[in-house]
Amino acid sequence: MAVLTGWDYFVIAVLLISVVLGVVRGLVRTVFALAGWVVAFVGAPLATGPLLAATGWTLHPLFVLVLLFFLLLLAVRLLGVAIARALARVGLGPVDRTLGAALGVVRALIVVAIAALVGHHLGADREPAWQHALSRPLLDALVGWVEPYLPSRGGATQTVDARRPAPALSCATARRGAASIPMSADPGEAPSCVESSAS
């Protein structure tokens, strides 16, 4: 009999919680809940300055920013609730909840993909809990899909290459270069050279 590991319990828990929330809230309320955060984060900073200038309020800008943030968040969420109730009245409630469950599955896969990617980079994929997990094919597939879109680590290689010392000049080349250095230049700035051994 197969034994569930910690990763299996994590995947099952995330999937169940996300799907149940999707069914309870429905697609419309879930989408508007996410949109509320976006509108609040973007709209509150943009509206704070014009609102203070138009009203002449002497309130602290940070207080107005926080107030606008929660007002926008609440307004968008209430709009989502109103639309969801309107859909339920016309008989589209089951469709809304079914689509909410589908969105819950997508949301769960995103959460599991992030956790699996972090675990992969921390070496958790070499542990028995990952190797023996029934959900291992899903974890490996999610890591394989997401990893190609991550930024490459080419910058680290370039940094190491930039620190390599420059190759030494031959004495003949160094003397020709030293002849072009102005007399006022510091003699210590002359390039070093290496005498080539006779073959």
RODO-2510 file (C-alpha; in nm, 4 decimals, decimal comma):
residues 199
     n   res          X          Y          Z
     1     m     0,0000     0,0000     0,0000
     2     a     0,1361     0,3385    -0,0977
     3     v     0,2250     0,5732     0,1866
     4     l     0,1621     0,9447     0,1529
     5     t     0,4521     1,1778     0,2251
     6     g     0,4588     1,5372     0,3420
     7     w     0,4521     1,6636    -0,0154
     8     d     0,1402     1,4561    -0,0882
     9     y    -0,0429     1,6004     0,2118
    10     f     0,0635     1,9503     0,1090
    11     v    -0,0663     1,9090    -0,2474
    12     i    -0,3961     1,7593    -0,1273
    13     a    -0,4495     2,0324     0,1335
    14     v    -0,3770     2,3172    -0,1083
    15     l    -0,6000     2,1654    -0,3757
    16     l    -0,8937     2,1049    -0,1397
    17     i    -0,8768     2,4474     0,0251
    18     s    -0,8463     2,6312    -0,3053
    19     v    -1,1275     2,4377    -0,4753
    20     v    -1,3631     2,4740    -0,1774
    21     l    -1,2983     2,8478    -0,1656
    22     g    -1,3610     2,8654    -0,5398
    23     v    -1,6942     2,6852    -0,5068
    24     v    -1,8082     2,8930    -0,2087
    25     r    -1,7089     3,2265    -0,3574
    26     g    -1,7656     3,1549    -0,7239
    27     l    -1,5663     3,2839    -1,0187
    28     v    -1,6979     3,6406    -1,0095
    29     r    -1,6299     3,7040    -0,6408
    30     t    -1,2857     3,5415    -0,6637
    31     v    -1,1856     3,7481    -0,9658
    32     f    -1,3160     4,0695    -0,8129
    33     a    -1,1382     3,9925    -0,4857
    34     l    -0,8079     3,9687    -0,6731
    35     a    -0,8925     4,2735    -0,8826
    36     g    -0,9672     4,4680    -0,5654
    37     w    -0,6102     4,4273    -0,4434
    38     v    -0,4720     4,5357    -0,7804
    39     v    -0,6987     4,8406    -0,8002
    40     a    -0,6203     4,9367    -0,4404
    41     f    -0,2435     4,9020    -0,4827
    42     v    -0,2403     5,1013    -0,8062
    43     g    -0,5228     5,3462    -0,7506
    44     a    -0,4590     5,4605    -0,3937
    45     p    -0,1111     5,6093    -0,4569
    46     l    -0,2294     5,7718    -0,7806
    47     a    -0,5383     5,9292    -0,6245
    48     t    -0,3884     6,0527    -0,2962
    49     g    -0,2170     6,3629    -0,4379
    50     p    -0,5045     6,4829    -0,6591
    51     l    -0,7561     6,4222    -0,3791
    52     l    -0,5573     6,6313    -0,1295
    53     a    -0,5108     6,9074    -0,3872
    54     a    -0,8797     6,9126    -0,4825
    55     t    -1,0220     6,9043    -0,1300
    56     g    -0,7580     7,1108     0,0498
    57     w    -0,7494     6,8614     0,3349
    58     t    -0,4685     6,9046     0,5865
    59     l    -0,4616     6,5349     0,6715
    60     h    -0,1367     6,3401     0,6564
    61     p    -0,0885     6,1929     0,3065
    62     l    -0,0157     5,8484     0,4518
    63     f    -0,3508     5,8485     0,6333
    64     v    -0,5316     5,9414     0,3114
    65     l    -0,3381     5,6745     0,1212
    66     v    -0,4395     5,4004     0,3657
    67     l    -0,7996     5,5239     0,3703
    68     l    -0,8219     5,5220    -0,0099
    69     f    -0,6603     5,1782    -0,0239
    70     f    -0,9267     5,0160     0,1925
    71     l    -1,2105     5,2114     0,0319
    72     l    -1,1079     5,0958    -0,3163
    73     l    -1,0587     4,7396    -0,1956
    74     l    -1,4033     4,7369    -0,0347
    75     a    -1,5729     4,8998    -0,3340
    76     v    -1,4391     4,6473    -0,5858
    77     r    -1,5262     4,3534    -0,3627
    78     l    -1,8799     4,4815    -0,3078
    79     l    -1,9160     4,5168    -0,6839
    80     g    -1,8149     4,1533    -0,7231
    81     v    -2,0686     4,0440    -0,4611
    82     a    -2,3435     4,2412    -0,6368
    83     i    -2,2627     4,0857    -0,9744
    84     a    -2,2480     3,7363    -0,8231
    85     r    -2,5920     3,7842    -0,6655
    86     a    -2,7304     3,9102    -0,9945
    87     l    -2,5991     3,5986    -1,1692
    88     a    -2,7553     3,3792    -0,9012
    89     r    -3,0948     3,5466    -0,9490
    90     v    -3,0943     3,4703    -1,3215
    91     g    -2,9970     3,1076    -1,2638
    92     l    -2,6245     3,1295    -1,3412
    93     g    -2,5128     3,0637    -0,9846
    94     p    -2,4116     2,6980    -1,0486
    95     v    -2,2109     2,8033    -1,3543
    96     d    -2,0359     3,0709    -1,1500
    97     r    -1,9494     2,8199    -0,8763
    98     t    -1,8270     2,5602    -1,1260
    99     l    -1,5991     2,8145    -1,2892
   100     g    -1,4876     2,9194    -0,9415
   101     a    -1,3852     2,5598    -0,8701
   102     a    -1,1883     2,5521    -1,1959
   103     l    -1,0155     2,8744    -1,0976
   104     g    -0,9427     2,7152    -0,7600
   105     v    -0,7612     2,4291    -0,9327
   106     v    -0,5493     2,6755    -1,1311
   107     r    -0,4719     2,8735    -0,8164
   108     a    -0,3724     2,5537    -0,6327
   109     l    -0,1380     2,4530    -0,9147
   110     i     0,0293     2,7943    -0,8981
   111     v     0,0829     2,7625    -0,5220
   112     v     0,2172     2,4068    -0,5548
   113     a     0,4442     2,5119    -0,8431
   114     i     0,5987     2,7908    -0,6349
   115     a     0,6523     2,5573    -0,3388
   116     a     0,7974     2,2839    -0,5625
   117     l     1,0327     2,5286    -0,7323
   118     v     1,1618     2,6550    -0,3975
   119     g     1,2017     2,2980    -0,2742
   120     h     1,3847     2,2005    -0,5925
   121     h     1,6389     2,4807    -0,5532
   122     l     1,6863     2,3935    -0,1848
   123     g     1,7579     2,0302    -0,2724
   124     a     1,4298     1,8903    -0,1381
   125     d     1,3804     1,6913    -0,4599
   126     r     1,6637     1,4612    -0,3476
   127     e     1,4926     1,3807    -0,0172
   128     p     1,2819     1,0635     0,0342
   129     a     0,9690     1,2717     0,0964
   130     w     0,9913     1,3951    -0,2645
   131     q     1,1336     1,0805    -0,4233
   132     h     0,8639     0,8522    -0,2773
   133     a     0,5725     1,0955    -0,3070
   134     l     0,2742     0,9886    -0,5145
   135     s     0,2580     1,3470    -0,6366
   136     r     0,6186     1,3392    -0,7591
   137     p     0,5211     1,3338    -1,1319
   138     l     0,3152     1,6489    -1,0747
   139     l     0,5943     1,8188    -0,8784
   140     d     0,8563     1,7319    -1,1410
   141     a     0,6276     1,8471    -1,4218
   142     l     0,5536     2,1811    -1,2542
   143     v     0,9238     2,2454    -1,1936
   144     g     1,0000     2,1543    -1,5548
   145     w     0,7350     2,3942    -1,6856
   146     v     0,8291     2,6908    -1,4683
   147     e     1,2087     2,6680    -1,4573
   148     p     1,2731     2,7639    -1,8247
   149     y     1,1038     3,0995    -1,7617
   150     l     1,3294     3,1911    -1,4699
   151     p     1,6130     3,4419    -1,5330
   152     s     1,9448     3,2807    -1,6194
   153     r     2,2500     3,3001    -1,3963
   154     g     2,4810     3,4346    -1,6653
   155     g     2,5592     3,7413    -1,4580
   156     a     2,7549     3,5383    -1,2041
   157     t     2,9751     3,3880    -1,4751
   158     q     3,0512     3,7294    -1,6185
   159     t     3,1472     3,8574    -1,2743
   160     v     3,3947     3,5750    -1,2240
   161     d     3,5466     3,6272    -1,5690
   162     a     3,5856     4,0008    -1,5059
   163     r     3,7996     3,9313    -1,1998
   164     r     4,0567     3,7241    -1,3878
   165     p     4,3949     3,8996    -1,4131
   166     a     4,4973     4,0358    -1,7494
   167     p     4,7622     3,8315    -1,9326
   168     a     5,1208     3,9475    -1,8795
   169     l     5,2879     4,1416    -2,1613
   170     s     5,6165     4,0485    -2,3138
   171     c     5,9018     4,2858    -2,2252
   172     a     5,9344     4,3997    -2,5864
   173     t     5,5682     4,4980    -2,5998
   174     a     5,5924     4,6673    -2,2592
   175     r     5,8962     4,8754    -2,3671
   176     r     5,7164     4,9935    -2,6818
   177     g     5,4155     5,0925    -2,4705
   178     a     5,6321     5,2681    -2,2103
   179     a     5,7892     5,4837    -2,4786
   180     s     5,4491     5,6409    -2,5477
   181     i     5,3822     5,7294    -2,1780
   182     p     5,4338     6,1048    -2,1016
   183     m     5,7345     6,1954    -1,8853
   184     s     5,5010     6,3404    -1,6189
   185     a     5,3303     6,0056    -1,5715
   186     d     5,4054     5,7986    -1,2645
   187     p     5,6812     5,5467    -1,3456
   188     g     5,5016     5,2960    -1,1309
   189     e     5,2178     5,2864    -1,3844
   190     a     5,4338     5,1195    -1,6483
   191     p     5,2983     4,7751    -1,7373
   192     s     5,4769     4,4721    -1,5990
   193     c     5,6305     4,2213    -1,8342
   194     v     5,7558     3,8658    -1,8382
   195     e     6,0755     3,7671    -2,0131
   196     s     6,0109     3,4850    -2,2545
   197     s     6,2406     3,1898    -2,2104
   198     a     6,4595     3,0885    -2,4975
   199     s     6,3437     2,7810    -2,6778
***
